[in-house]
């Protein structure tokens, strides 16, 4: 089974609306999902196939999301960790890059 990639480019994400749009664009996510932090966790749990979530340009993401940044990263890391512990969910992996191609680390 192939692994799909979801790229979150911090230089292109302007606000949380852009983040919600990225997840809603996945084929297994309905367009009616909520657009708030609690709903984002539930939305990520709806992902039905193995997905690698790549976050690029962390400094730009932090600057663009401002006070939403720690909440978003917590939701993302918690969602990925939950998917890796549960046989009910497909494996999600998280790769975080400090810059456009500078790996900080992989996994949660």
Secondary structure, 3 states (H helix, E strand, C coil): CCCEEEEEECCCCCCHHHHHHHHHCCCCCCCCCCCCHHHHHHHHHCCCCCEEEEEECHHHHHHHHHHHHHHHHHHHHHHHHHHHHCCCCCCEEEEEECCCCCEEEECC
